[in-house]
Amino acid sequence: MSSVDSFLSKIASVIVNPLIRLLFAVALVVFLWGIFNYIKGASNPEARETGRRHIIWGLIGMLIMVSVFGIIKLALDTIYG
């Protein structure tokens, strides 16, 4: 393994993967907060709409993070075979 391969491997394991996990956790918190707001504001249409938006954005964020993780894994598997 060359020094460039070692450097890229370190960046992926030390910076990129924890960052993806952190952003996924943030998206999960937004999603759960949206569910909480939706249930708490069941009688208030404005609160339900706010909760619904949080749920949607949380799902979109989680989908993006799973996609990014998959793309990075595919790229690394292609490069390192």
mmCIF file of the N, C-alpha and C atoms, coordinates in Angstrom:
data_MODEL
# 
_entry.id   MODEL 
# 
loop_
_atom_site.group_PDB 
_atom_site.id 
_atom_site.type_symbol 
_atom_site.label_atom_id 
_atom_site.label_alt_id 
_atom_site.label_comp_id 
_atom_site.label_asym_id 
_atom_site.label_entity_id 
_atom_site.label_seq_id 
_atom_site.pdbx_PDB_ins_code 
_atom_site.Cartn_x 
_atom_site.Cartn_y 
_atom_site.Cartn_z 
_atom_site.occupancy 
_atom_site.B_iso_or_equiv 
_atom_site.pdbx_formal_charge 
_atom_site.auth_seq_id 
_atom_site.auth_comp_id 
_atom_site.auth_asym_id 
_atom_site.auth_atom_id 
_atom_site.pdbx_PDB_model_num 
ATOM 1   N N  . MET A 1 1  ? 0.855   -1.164 0.000  1.00 0.00 ? 1  MET A N  1 
ATOM 2   C CA . MET A 1 1  ? 0.000   0.000  0.000  1.00 0.00 ? 1  MET A CA 1 
ATOM 3   C C  . MET A 1 1  ? 0.907   1.236  0.000  1.00 0.00 ? 1  MET A C  1 
ATOM 4   N N  . SER A 1 2  ? 0.652   2.119  -0.901 1.00 0.00 ? 2  SER A N  1 
ATOM 5   C CA . SER A 1 2  ? 1.483   3.316  -0.983 1.00 0.00 ? 2  SER A CA 1 
ATOM 6   C C  . SER A 1 2  ? 1.062   4.334  0.075  1.00 0.00 ? 2  SER A C  1 
ATOM 7   N N  . SER A 1 3  ? 1.854   5.376  0.188  1.00 0.00 ? 3  SER A N  1 
ATOM 8   C CA . SER A 1 3  ? 1.555   6.389  1.201  1.00 0.00 ? 3  SER A CA 1 
ATOM 9   C C  . SER A 1 3  ? 0.261   7.137  0.876  1.00 0.00 ? 3  SER A C  1 
ATOM 10  N N  . VAL A 1 4  ? -0.052  7.295  -0.421 1.00 0.00 ? 4  VAL A N  1 
ATOM 11  C CA . VAL A 1 4  ? -1.297  7.963  -0.807 1.00 0.00 ? 4  VAL A CA 1 
ATOM 12  C C  . VAL A 1 4  ? -2.491  7.106  -0.408 1.00 0.00 ? 4  VAL A C  1 
ATOM 13  N N  . ASP A 1 5  ? -2.399  5.800  -0.648 1.00 0.00 ? 5  ASP A N  1 
ATOM 14  C CA . ASP A 1 5  ? -3.479  4.893  -0.250 1.00 0.00 ? 5  ASP A CA 1 
ATOM 15  C C  . ASP A 1 5  ? -3.675  4.907  1.257  1.00 0.00 ? 5  ASP A C  1 
ATOM 16  N N  . SER A 1 6  ? -2.577  4.900  1.980  1.00 0.00 ? 6  SER A N  1 
ATOM 17  C CA . SER A 1 6  ? -2.646  4.942  3.437  1.00 0.00 ? 6  SER A CA 1 
ATOM 18  C C  . SER A 1 6  ? -3.275  6.255  3.913  1.00 0.00 ? 6  SER A C  1 
ATOM 19  N N  . PHE A 1 7  ? -2.899  7.353  3.284  1.00 0.00 ? 7  PHE A N  1 
ATOM 20  C CA . PHE A 1 7  ? -3.449  8.669  3.629  1.00 0.00 ? 7  PHE A CA 1 
ATOM 21  C C  . PHE A 1 7  ? -4.953  8.719  3.374  1.00 0.00 ? 7  PHE A C  1 
ATOM 22  N N  . LEU A 1 8  ? -5.388  8.222  2.203  1.00 0.00 ? 8  LEU A N  1 
ATOM 23  C CA . LEU A 1 8  ? -6.820  8.224  1.886  1.00 0.00 ? 8  LEU A CA 1 
ATOM 24  C C  . LEU A 1 8  ? -7.595  7.315  2.828  1.00 0.00 ? 8  LEU A C  1 
ATOM 25  N N  . SER A 1 9  ? -7.010  6.204  3.173  1.00 0.00 ? 9  SER A N  1 
ATOM 26  C CA . SER A 1 9  ? -7.666  5.289  4.106  1.00 0.00 ? 9  SER A CA 1 
ATOM 27  C C  . SER A 1 9  ? -7.823  5.936  5.479  1.00 0.00 ? 9  SER A C  1 
ATOM 28  N N  . LYS A 1 10 ? -6.793  6.647  5.931  1.00 0.00 ? 10 LYS A N  1 
ATOM 29  C CA . LYS A 1 10 ? -6.870  7.342  7.223  1.00 0.00 ? 10 LYS A CA 1 
ATOM 30  C C  . LYS A 1 10 ? -7.930  8.432  7.200  1.00 0.00 ? 10 LYS A C  1 
ATOM 31  N N  . ILE A 1 11 ? -7.982  9.200  6.114  1.00 0.00 ? 11 ILE A N  1 
ATOM 32  C CA . ILE A 1 11 ? -8.988  10.267 6.005  1.00 0.00 ? 11 ILE A CA 1 
ATOM 33  C C  . ILE A 1 11 ? -10.387 9.676  6.061  1.00 0.00 ? 11 ILE A C  1 
ATOM 34  N N  . ALA A 1 12 ? -10.600 8.584  5.341  1.00 0.00 ? 12 ALA A N  1 
ATOM 35  C CA . ALA A 1 12 ? -11.920 7.953  5.327  1.00 0.00 ? 12 ALA A CA 1 
ATOM 36  C C  . ALA A 1 12 ? -12.305 7.442  6.707  1.00 0.00 ? 12 ALA A C  1 
ATOM 37  N N  . SER A 1 13 ? -11.367 6.827  7.408  1.00 0.00 ? 13 SER A N  1 
ATOM 38  C CA . SER A 1 13 ? -11.719 6.221  8.696  1.00 0.00 ? 13 SER A CA 1 
ATOM 39  C C  . SER A 1 13 ? -11.739 7.225  9.839  1.00 0.00 ? 13 SER A C  1 
ATOM 40  N N  . VAL A 1 14 ? -10.941 8.281  9.765  1.00 0.00 ? 14 VAL A N  1 
ATOM 41  C CA . VAL A 1 14 ? -10.844 9.212  10.885 1.00 0.00 ? 14 VAL A CA 1 
ATOM 42  C C  . VAL A 1 14 ? -11.761 10.426 10.722 1.00 0.00 ? 14 VAL A C  1 
ATOM 43  N N  . ILE A 1 15 ? -11.975 10.887 9.500  1.00 0.00 ? 15 ILE A N  1 
ATOM 44  C CA . ILE A 1 15 ? -12.745 12.119 9.298  1.00 0.00 ? 15 ILE A CA 1 
ATOM 45  C C  . ILE A 1 15 ? -14.104 11.854 8.650  1.00 0.00 ? 15 ILE A C  1 
ATOM 46  N N  . VAL A 1 16 ? -14.107 11.187 7.512  1.00 0.00 ? 16 VAL A N  1 
ATOM 47  C CA . VAL A 1 16 ? -15.333 11.081 6.720  1.00 0.00 ? 16 VAL A CA 1 
ATOM 48  C C  . VAL A 1 16 ? -16.385 10.202 7.399  1.00 0.00 ? 16 VAL A C  1 
ATOM 49  N N  . ASN A 1 17 ? -16.015 8.996  7.816  1.00 0.00 ? 17 ASN A N  1 
ATOM 50  C CA . ASN A 1 17 ? -17.005 8.100  8.430  1.00 0.00 ? 17 ASN A CA 1 
ATOM 51  C C  . ASN A 1 17 ? -17.616 8.676  9.711  1.00 0.00 ? 17 ASN A C  1 
ATOM 52  N N  . PRO A 1 18 ? -16.824 9.224  10.637 1.00 0.00 ? 18 PRO A N  1 
ATOM 53  C CA . PRO A 1 18 ? -17.457 9.833  11.819 1.00 0.00 ? 18 PRO A CA 1 
ATOM 54  C C  . PRO A 1 18 ? -18.335 11.033 11.467 1.00 0.00 ? 18 PRO A C  1 
ATOM 55  N N  . LEU A 1 19 ? -17.949 11.804 10.461 1.00 0.00 ? 19 LEU A N  1 
ATOM 56  C CA . LEU A 1 19 ? -18.760 12.943 10.044 1.00 0.00 ? 19 LEU A CA 1 
ATOM 57  C C  . LEU A 1 19 ? -20.102 12.479 9.477  1.00 0.00 ? 19 LEU A C  1 
ATOM 58  N N  . ILE A 1 20 ? -20.083 11.420 8.683  1.00 0.00 ? 20 ILE A N  1 
ATOM 59  C CA . ILE A 1 20 ? -21.326 10.870 8.140  1.00 0.00 ? 20 ILE A CA 1 
ATOM 60  C C  . ILE A 1 20 ? -22.209 10.361 9.274  1.00 0.00 ? 20 ILE A C  1 
ATOM 61  N N  . ARG A 1 21 ? -21.620 9.681  10.230 1.00 0.00 ? 21 ARG A N  1 
ATOM 62  C CA . ARG A 1 21 ? -22.400 9.180  11.376 1.00 0.00 ? 21 ARG A CA 1 
ATOM 63  C C  . ARG A 1 21 ? -22.999 10.323 12.189 1.00 0.00 ? 21 ARG A C  1 
ATOM 64  N N  . LEU A 1 22 ? -22.222 11.376 12.385 1.00 0.00 ? 22 LEU A N  1 
ATOM 65  C CA . LEU A 1 22 ? -22.719 12.537 13.125 1.00 0.00 ? 22 LEU A CA 1 
ATOM 66  C C  . LEU A 1 22 ? -23.895 13.184 12.398 1.00 0.00 ? 22 LEU A C  1 
ATOM 67  N N  . LEU A 1 23 ? -23.753 13.405 11.105 1.00 0.00 ? 23 LEU A N  1 
ATOM 68  C CA . LEU A 1 23 ? -24.840 14.022 10.336 1.00 0.00 ? 23 LEU A CA 1 
ATOM 69  C C  . LEU A 1 23 ? -26.068 13.120 10.271 1.00 0.00 ? 23 LEU A C  1 
ATOM 70  N N  . PHE A 1 24 ? -25.853 11.792 10.218 1.00 0.00 ? 24 PHE A N  1 
ATOM 71  C CA . PHE A 1 24 ? -26.979 10.867 10.255 1.00 0.00 ? 24 PHE A CA 1 
ATOM 72  C C  . PHE A 1 24 ? -27.701 10.977 11.600 1.00 0.00 ? 24 PHE A C  1 
ATOM 73  N N  . ALA A 1 25 ? -26.940 11.084 12.680 1.00 0.00 ? 25 ALA A N  1 
ATOM 74  C CA . ALA A 1 25 ? -27.538 11.223 14.007 1.00 0.00 ? 25 ALA A CA 1 
ATOM 75  C C  . ALA A 1 25 ? -28.331 12.522 14.114 1.00 0.00 ? 25 ALA A C  1 
ATOM 76  N N  . VAL A 1 26 ? -27.813 13.603 13.532 1.00 0.00 ? 26 VAL A N  1 
ATOM 77  C CA . VAL A 1 26 ? -28.540 14.884 13.538 1.00 0.00 ? 26 VAL A CA 1 
ATOM 78  C C  . VAL A 1 26 ? -29.851 14.739 12.768 1.00 0.00 ? 26 VAL A C  1 
ATOM 79  N N  . ALA A 1 27 ? -29.804 14.085 11.611 1.00 0.00 ? 27 ALA A N  1 
ATOM 80  C CA . ALA A 1 27 ? -31.028 13.880 10.828 1.00 0.00 ? 27 ALA A CA 1 
ATOM 81  C C  . ALA A 1 27 ? -32.023 13.016 11.598 1.00 0.00 ? 27 ALA A C  1 
ATOM 82  N N  . LEU A 1 28 ? -31.538 12.028 12.322 1.00 0.00 ? 28 LEU A N  1 
ATOM 83  C CA . LEU A 1 28 ? -32.421 11.179 13.126 1.00 0.00 ? 28 LEU A CA 1 
ATOM 84  C C  . LEU A 1 28 ? -33.075 11.984 14.243 1.00 0.00 ? 28 LEU A C  1 
ATOM 85  N N  . VAL A 1 29 ? -32.315 12.862 14.885 1.00 0.00 ? 29 VAL A N  1 
ATOM 86  C CA . VAL A 1 29 ? -32.872 13.712 15.942 1.00 0.00 ? 29 VAL A CA 1 
ATOM 87  C C  . VAL A 1 29 ? -33.943 14.644 15.368 1.00 0.00 ? 29 VAL A C  1 
ATOM 88  N N  . VAL A 1 30 ? -33.690 15.222 14.200 1.00 0.00 ? 30 VAL A N  1 
ATOM 89  C CA . VAL A 1 30 ? -34.687 16.089 13.554 1.00 0.00 ? 30 VAL A CA 1 
ATOM 90  C C  . VAL A 1 30 ? -35.949 15.296 13.249 1.00 0.00 ? 30 VAL A C  1 
ATOM 91  N N  . PHE A 1 31 ? -35.788 14.078 12.748 1.00 0.00 ? 31 PHE A N  1 
ATOM 92  C CA . PHE A 1 31 ? -36.929 13.212 12.449 1.00 0.00 ? 31 PHE A CA 1 
ATOM 93  C C  . PHE A 1 31 ? -37.733 12.911 13.715 1.00 0.00 ? 31 PHE A C  1 
ATOM 94  N N  . LEU A 1 32 ? -37.037 12.509 14.783 1.00 0.00 ? 32 LEU A N  1 
ATOM 95  C CA . LEU A 1 32 ? -37.733 12.184 16.032 1.00 0.00 ? 32 LEU A CA 1 
ATOM 96  C C  . LEU A 1 32 ? -38.380 13.419 16.652 1.00 0.00 ? 32 LEU A C  1 
ATOM 97  N N  . TRP A 1 33 ? -37.718 14.579 16.534 1.00 0.00 ? 33 TRP A N  1 
ATOM 98  C CA . TRP A 1 33 ? -38.301 15.819 17.027 1.00 0.00 ? 33 TRP A CA 1 
ATOM 99  C C  . TRP A 1 33 ? -39.577 16.146 16.249 1.00 0.00 ? 33 TRP A C  1 
ATOM 100 N N  . GLY A 1 34 ? -39.569 15.888 14.956 1.00 0.00 ? 34 GLY A N  1 
ATOM 101 C CA . GLY A 1 34 ? -40.762 16.102 14.145 1.00 0.00 ? 34 GLY A CA 1 
ATOM 102 C C  . GLY A 1 34 ? -41.913 15.204 14.572 1.00 0.00 ? 34 GLY A C  1 
ATOM 103 N N  . ILE A 1 35 ? -41.602 13.954 14.865 1.00 0.00 ? 35 ILE A N  1 
ATOM 104 C CA . ILE A 1 35 ? -42.647 13.035 15.345 1.00 0.00 ? 35 ILE A CA 1 
ATOM 105 C C  . ILE A 1 35 ? -43.208 13.530 16.674 1.00 0.00 ? 35 ILE A C  1 
ATOM 106 N N  . PHE A 1 36 ? -42.311 13.953 17.573 1.00 0.00 ? 36 PHE A N  1 
ATOM 107 C CA . PHE A 1 36 ? -42.745 14.468 18.865 1.00 0.00 ? 36 PHE A CA 1 
ATOM 108 C C  . PHE A 1 36 ? -43.654 15.689 18.688 1.00 0.00 ? 36 PHE A C  1 
ATOM 109 N N  . ASN A 1 37 ? -43.236 16.622 17.840 1.00 0.00 ? 37 ASN A N  1 
ATOM 110 C CA . ASN A 1 37 ? -44.049 17.820 17.598 1.00 0.00 ? 37 ASN A CA 1 
ATOM 111 C C  . ASN A 1 37 ? -45.377 17.484 16.942 1.00 0.00 ? 37 ASN A C  1 
ATOM 112 N N  . TYR A 1 38 ? -45.369 16.535 16.045 1.00 0.00 ? 38 TYR A N  1 
ATOM 113 C CA . TYR A 1 38 ? -46.600 16.137 15.356 1.00 0.00 ? 38 TYR A CA 1 
ATOM 114 C C  . TYR A 1 38 ? -47.603 15.546 16.341 1.00 0.00 ? 38 TYR A C  1 
ATOM 115 N N  . ILE A 1 39 ? -47.126 14.698 17.219 1.00 0.00 ? 39 ILE A N  1 
ATOM 116 C CA . ILE A 1 39 ? -48.019 14.070 18.199 1.00 0.00 ? 39 ILE A CA 1 
ATOM 117 C C  . ILE A 1 39 ? -48.454 15.078 19.250 1.00 0.00 ? 39 ILE A C  1 
ATOM 118 N N  . LYS A 1 40 ? -47.504 15.897 19.731 1.00 0.00 ? 40 LYS A N  1 
ATOM 119 C CA . LYS A 1 40 ? -47.821 16.880 20.767 1.00 0.00 ? 40 LYS A CA 1 
ATOM 120 C C  . LYS A 1 40 ? -48.833 17.914 20.268 1.00 0.00 ? 40 LYS A C  1 
ATOM 121 N N  . GLY A 1 41 ? -48.714 18.312 19.023 1.00 0.00 ? 41 GLY A N  1 
ATOM 122 C CA . GLY A 1 41 ? -49.602 19.326 18.481 1.00 0.00 ? 41 GLY A CA 1 
ATOM 123 C C  . GLY A 1 41 ? -50.724 18.748 17.638 1.00 0.00 ? 41 GLY A C  1 
ATOM 124 N N  . ALA A 1 42 ? -51.244 17.608 18.053 1.00 0.00 ? 42 ALA A N  1 
ATOM 125 C CA . ALA A 1 42 ? -52.262 16.920 17.257 1.00 0.00 ? 42 ALA A CA 1 
ATOM 126 C C  . ALA A 1 42 ? -53.502 17.779 17.031 1.00 0.00 ? 42 ALA A C  1 
ATOM 127 N N  . SER A 1 43 ? -53.825 18.657 17.963 1.00 0.00 ? 43 SER A N  1 
ATOM 128 C CA . SER A 1 43 ? -55.028 19.476 17.817 1.00 0.00 ? 43 SER A CA 1 
ATOM 129 C C  . SER A 1 43 ? -54.744 20.802 17.115 1.00 0.00 ? 43 SER A C  1 
ATOM 130 N N  . ASN A 1 44 ? -53.483 21.113 16.877 1.00 0.00 ? 44 ASN A N  1 
ATOM 131 C CA . ASN A 1 44 ? -53.100 22.373 16.264 1.00 0.00 ? 44 ASN A CA 1 
ATOM 132 C C  . ASN A 1 44 ? -52.559 22.118 14.846 1.00 0.00 ? 44 ASN A C  1 
ATOM 133 N N  . PRO A 1 45 ? -53.278 22.577 13.820 1.00 0.00 ? 45 PRO A N  1 
ATOM 134 C CA . PRO A 1 45 ? -52.831 22.314 12.445 1.00 0.00 ? 45 PRO A CA 1 
ATOM 135 C C  . PRO A 1 45 ? -51.449 22.900 12.127 1.00 0.00 ? 45 PRO A C  1 
ATOM 136 N N  . GLU A 1 46 ? -51.131 24.045 12.713 1.00 0.00 ? 46 GLU A N  1 
ATOM 137 C CA . GLU A 1 46 ? -49.826 24.664 12.448 1.00 0.00 ? 46 GLU A CA 1 
ATOM 138 C C  . GLU A 1 46 ? -48.690 23.828 13.062 1.00 0.00 ? 46 GLU A C  1 
ATOM 139 N N  . ALA A 1 47 ? -48.899 23.311 14.261 1.00 0.00 ? 47 ALA A N  1 
ATOM 140 C CA . ALA A 1 47 ? -47.894 22.463 14.912 1.00 0.00 ? 47 ALA A CA 1 
ATOM 141 C C  . ALA A 1 47 ? -47.736 21.145 14.162 1.00 0.00 ? 47 ALA A C  1 
ATOM 142 N N  . ARG A 1 48 ? -48.846 20.600 13.668 1.00 0.00 ? 48 ARG A N  1 
ATOM 143 C CA . ARG A 1 48 ? -48.765 19.369 12.874 1.00 0.00 ? 48 ARG A CA 1 
ATOM 144 C C  . ARG A 1 48 ? -47.960 19.595 11.605 1.00 0.00 ? 48 ARG A C  1 
ATOM 145 N N  . GLU A 1 49 ? -48.170 20.728 10.948 1.00 0.00 ? 49 GLU A N  1 
ATOM 146 C CA . GLU A 1 49 ? -47.435 21.041 9.724  1.00 0.00 ? 49 GLU A CA 1 
ATOM 147 C C  . GLU A 1 49 ? -45.942 21.206 10.010 1.00 0.00 ? 49 GLU A C  1 
ATOM 148 N N  . THR A 1 50 ? -45.599 21.859 11.115 1.00 0.00 ? 50 THR A N  1 
ATOM 149 C CA . THR A 1 50 ? -44.197 22.005 11.493 1.00 0.00 ? 50 THR A CA 1 
ATOM 150 C C  . THR A 1 50 ? -43.577 20.632 11.769 1.00 0.00 ? 50 THR A C  1 
ATOM 151 N N  . GLY A 1 51 ? -44.285 19.798 12.490 1.00 0.00 ? 51 GLY A N  1 
ATOM 152 C CA . GLY A 1 51 ? -43.805 18.439 12.762 1.00 0.00 ? 51 GLY A CA 1 
ATOM 153 C C  . GLY A 1 51 ? -43.639 17.635 11.483 1.00 0.00 ? 51 GLY A C  1 
ATOM 154 N N  . ARG A 1 52 ? -44.594 17.784 10.576 1.00 0.00 ? 52 ARG A N  1 
ATOM 155 C CA . ARG A 1 52 ? -44.516 17.081 9.292  1.00 0.00 ? 52 ARG A CA 1 
ATOM 156 C C  . ARG A 1 52 ? -43.297 17.506 8.497  1.00 0.00 ? 52 ARG A C  1 
ATOM 157 N N  . ARG A 1 53 ? -43.004 18.809 8.495  1.00 0.00 ? 53 ARG A N  1 
ATOM 158 C CA . ARG A 1 53 ? -41.815 19.296 7.774  1.00 0.00 ? 53 ARG A CA 1 
ATOM 159 C C  . ARG A 1 53 ? -40.529 18.752 8.386  1.00 0.00 ? 53 ARG A C  1 
ATOM 160 N N  . HIS A 1 54 ? -40.487 18.700 9.725  1.00 0.00 ? 54 HIS A N  1 
ATOM 161 C CA . HIS A 1 54 ? -39.307 18.134 10.378 1.00 0.00 ? 54 HIS A CA 1 
ATOM 162 C C  . HIS A 1 54 ? -39.149 16.649 10.037 1.00 0.00 ? 54 HIS A C  1 
ATOM 163 N N  . ILE A 1 55 ? -40.246 15.933 10.018 1.00 0.00 ? 55 ILE A N  1 
ATOM 164 C CA . ILE A 1 55 ? -40.198 14.511 9.667  1.00 0.00 ? 55 ILE A CA 1 
ATOM 165 C C  . ILE A 1 55 ? -39.655 14.336 8.255  1.00 0.00 ? 55 ILE A C  1 
ATOM 166 N N  . ILE A 1 56 ? -40.172 15.100 7.317  1.00 0.00 ? 56 ILE A N  1 
ATOM 167 C CA . ILE A 1 56 ? -39.740 14.987 5.915  1.00 0.00 ? 56 ILE A CA 1 
ATOM 168 C C  . ILE A 1 56 ? -38.259 15.334 5.779  1.00 0.00 ? 56 ILE A C  1 
ATOM 169 N N  . TRP A 1 57 ? -37.822 16.452 6.389  1.00 0.00 ? 57 TRP A N  1 
ATOM 170 C CA . TRP A 1 57 ? -36.422 16.854 6.269  1.00 0.00 ? 57 TRP A CA 1 
ATOM 171 C C  . TRP A 1 57 ? -35.496 15.871 6.977  1.00 0.00 ? 57 TRP A C  1 
ATOM 172 N N  . GLY A 1 58 ? -35.949 15.299 8.077  1.00 0.00 ? 58 GLY A N  1 
ATOM 173 C CA . GLY A 1 58 ? -35.154 14.277 8.752  1.00 0.00 ? 58 GLY A CA 1 
ATOM 174 C C  . GLY A 1 58 ? -34.978 13.045 7.880  1.00 0.00 ? 58 GLY A C  1 
ATOM 175 N N  . LEU A 1 59 ? -36.055 12.619 7.221  1.00 0.00 ? 59 LEU A N  1 
ATOM 176 C CA . LEU A 1 59 ? -35.969 11.474 6.316  1.00 0.00 ? 59 LEU A CA 1 
ATOM 177 C C  . LEU A 1 59 ? -35.051 11.772 5.133  1.00 0.00 ? 59 LEU A C  1 
ATOM 178 N N  . ILE A 1 60 ? -35.182 12.973 4.579  1.00 0.00 ? 60 ILE A N  1 
ATOM 179 C CA . ILE A 1 60 ? -34.312 13.359 3.459  1.00 0.00 ? 60 ILE A CA 1 
ATOM 180 C C  . ILE A 1 60 ? -32.849 13.355 3.904  1.00 0.00 ? 60 ILE A C  1 
ATOM 181 N N  . GLY A 1 61 ? -32.575 13.899 5.073  1.00 0.00 ? 61 GLY A N  1 
ATOM 182 C CA . GLY A 1 61 ? -31.204 13.916 5.594  1.00 0.00 ? 61 GLY A CA 1 
ATOM 183 C C  . GLY A 1 61 ? -30.649 12.517 5.794  1.00 0.00 ? 61 GLY A C  1 
ATOM 184 N N  . MET A 1 62 ? -31.450 11.618 6.364  1.00 0.00 ? 62 MET A N  1 
ATOM 185 C CA . MET A 1 62 ? -30.984 10.249 6.558  1.00 0.00 ? 62 MET A CA 1 
ATOM 186 C C  . MET A 1 62 ? -30.743 9.557  5.220  1.00 0.00 ? 62 MET A C  1 
ATOM 187 N N  . LEU A 1 63 ? -31.613 9.788  4.254  1.00 0.00 ? 63 LEU A N  1 
ATOM 188 C CA . LEU A 1 63 ? -31.444 9.199  2.928  1.00 0.00 ? 63 LEU A CA 1 
ATOM 189 C C  . LEU A 1 63 ? -30.157 9.696  2.276  1.00 0.00 ? 63 LEU A C  1 
ATOM 190 N N  . ILE A 1 64 ? -29.884 10.979 2.398  1.00 0.00 ? 64 ILE A N  1 
ATOM 191 C CA . ILE A 1 64 ? -28.659 11.540 1.829  1.00 0.00 ? 64 ILE A CA 1 
ATOM 192 C C  . ILE A 1 64 ? -27.429 10.926 2.495  1.00 0.00 ? 64 ILE A C  1 
ATOM 193 N N  . MET A 1 65 ? -27.440 10.796 3.821  1.00 0.00 ? 65 MET A N  1 
ATOM 194 C CA . MET A 1 65 ? -26.276 10.248 4.516  1.00 0.00 ? 65 MET A CA 1 
ATOM 195 C C  . MET A 1 65 ? -26.049 8.777  4.166  1.00 0.00 ? 65 MET A C  1 
ATOM 196 N N  . VAL A 1 66 ? -27.114 8.004  4.040  1.00 0.00 ? 66 VAL A N  1 
ATOM 197 C CA . VAL A 1 66 ? -26.963 6.605  3.630  1.00 0.00 ? 66 VAL A CA 1 
ATOM 198 C C  . VAL A 1 66 ? -26.418 6.549  2.202  1.00 0.00 ? 66 VAL A C  1 
ATOM 199 N N  . SER A 1 67 ? -26.904 7.430  1.332  1.00 0.00 ? 67 SER A N  1 
ATOM 200 C CA . SER A 1 67 ? -26.409 7.472  -0.045 1.00 0.00 ? 67 SER A CA 1 
ATOM 201 C C  . SER A 1 67 ? -24.939 7.858  -0.102 1.00 0.00 ? 67 SER A C  1 
ATOM 202 N N  . VAL A 1 68 ? -24.545 8.860  0.664  1.00 0.00 ? 68 VAL A N  1 
ATOM 203 C CA . VAL A 1 68 ? -23.139 9.284  0.687  1.00 0.00 ? 68 VAL A CA 1 
ATOM 204 C C  . VAL A 1 68 ? -22.259 8.148  1.192  1.00 0.00 ? 68 VAL A C  1 
ATOM 205 N N  . PHE A 1 69 ? -22.690 7.474  2.243  1.00 0.00 ? 69 PHE A N  1 
ATOM 206 C CA . PHE A 1 69 ? -21.916 6.359  2.773  1.00 0.00 ? 69 PHE A CA 1 
ATOM 207 C C  . PHE A 1 69 ? -21.771 5.267  1.715  1.00 0.00 ? 69 PHE A C  1 
ATOM 208 N N  . GLY A 1 70 ? -22.854 4.964  1.009  1.00 0.00 ? 70 GLY A N  1 
ATOM 209 C CA . GLY A 1 70 ? -22.815 3.945  -0.044 1.00 0.00 ? 70 GLY A CA 1 
ATOM 210 C C  . GLY A 1 70 ? -21.912 4.342  -1.202 1.00 0.00 ? 70 GLY A C  1 
ATOM 211 N N  . ILE A 1 71 ? -21.975 5.602  -1.611 1.00 0.00 ? 71 ILE A N  1 
ATOM 212 C CA . ILE A 1 71 ? -21.135 6.076  -2.713 1.00 0.00 ? 71 ILE A CA 1 
ATOM 213 C C  . ILE A 1 71 ? -19.657 6.004  -2.319 1.00 0.00 ? 71 ILE A C  1 
ATOM 214 N N  . ILE A 1 72 ? -19.337 6.421  -1.103 1.00 0.00 ? 72 ILE A N  1 
ATOM 215 C CA . ILE A 1 72 ? -17.943 6.371  -0.656 1.00 0.00 ? 72 ILE A CA 1 
ATOM 216 C C  . ILE A 1 72 ? -17.462 4.925  -0.574 1.00 0.00 ? 72 ILE A C  1 
ATOM 217 N N  . LYS A 1 73 ? -18.295 4.038  -0.051 1.00 0.00 ? 73 LYS A N  1 
ATOM 218 C CA . LYS A 1 73 ? -17.912 2.627  0.024  1.00 0.00 ? 73 LYS A CA 1 
ATOM 219 C C  . LYS A 1 73 ? -17.721 2.046  -1.366 1.00 0.00 ? 73 LYS A C  1 
ATOM 220 N N  . LEU A 1 74 ? -18.589 2.370  -2.295 1.00 0.00 ? 74 LEU A N  1 
ATOM 221 C CA . LEU A 1 74 ? -18.459 1.898  -3.669 1.00 0.00 ? 74 LEU A CA 1 
ATOM 222 C C  . LEU A 1 74 ? -17.166 2.415  -4.298 1.00 0.00 ? 74 LEU A C  1 
ATOM 223 N N  . ALA A 1 75 ? -16.853 3.689  -4.090 1.00 0.00 ? 75 ALA A N  1 
ATOM 224 C CA . ALA A 1 75 ? -15.636 4.269  -4.653 1.00 0.00 ? 75 ALA A CA 1 
ATOM 225 C C  . ALA A 1 75 ? -14.398 3.602  -4.056 1.00 0.00 ? 75 ALA A C  1 
ATOM 226 N N  . LEU A 1 76 ? -14.374 3.415  -2.740 1.00 0.00 ? 76 LEU A N  1 
ATOM 227 C CA . LEU A 1 76 ? -13.214 2.780  -2.111 1.00 0.00 ? 76 LEU A CA 1 
ATOM 228 C C  . LEU A 1 76 ? -13.067 1.325  -2.540 1.00 0.00 ? 76 LEU A C  1 
ATOM 229 N N  . ASP A 1 77 ? -14.189 0.593  -2.662 1.00 0.00 ? 77 ASP A N  1 
ATOM 230 C CA . ASP A 1 77 ? -14.120 -0.787 -3.125 1.00 0.00 ? 77 ASP A CA 1 
ATOM 231 C C  . ASP A 1 77 ? -13.651 -0.871 -4.573 1.00 0.00 ? 77 ASP A C  1 
ATOM 232 N N  . THR A 1 78 ? -14.030 0.102  -5.381 1.00 0.00 ? 78 THR A N  1 
ATOM 233 C CA . THR A 1 78 ? -13.587 0.129  -6.766 1.00 0.00 ? 78 THR A CA 1 
ATOM 234 C C  . THR A 1 78 ? -12.095 0.430  -6.860 1.00 0.00 ? 78 THR A C  1 
ATOM 235 N N  . ILE A 1 79 ? -11.623 1.358  -6.055 1.00 0.00 ? 79 ILE A N  1 
ATOM 236 C CA . ILE A 1 79 ? -10.206 1.740  -6.087 1.00 0.00 ? 79 ILE A CA 1 
ATOM 237 C C  . ILE A 1 79 ? -9.335  0.625  -5.507 1.00 0.00 ? 79 ILE A C  1 
ATOM 238 N N  . TYR A 1 80 ? -9.733  0.084  -4.364 1.00 0.00 ? 80 TYR A N  1 
ATOM 239 C CA . TYR A 1 80 ? -8.891  -0.897 -3.679 1.00 0.00 ? 80 TYR A CA 1 
ATOM 240 C C  . TYR A 1 80 ? -9.220  -2.340 -4.037 1.00 0.00 ? 80 TYR A C  1 
ATOM 241 N N  . GLY A 1 81 ? -10.265 -2.528 -4.810 1.00 0.00 ? 81 GLY A N  1 
ATOM 242 C CA . GLY A 1 81 ? -10.618 -3.821 -5.355 1.00 0.00 ? 81 GLY A CA 1 
ATOM 243 C C  . GLY A 1 81 ? -10.971 -4.834 -4.366 1.00 0.00 ? 81 GLY A C  1 
# 
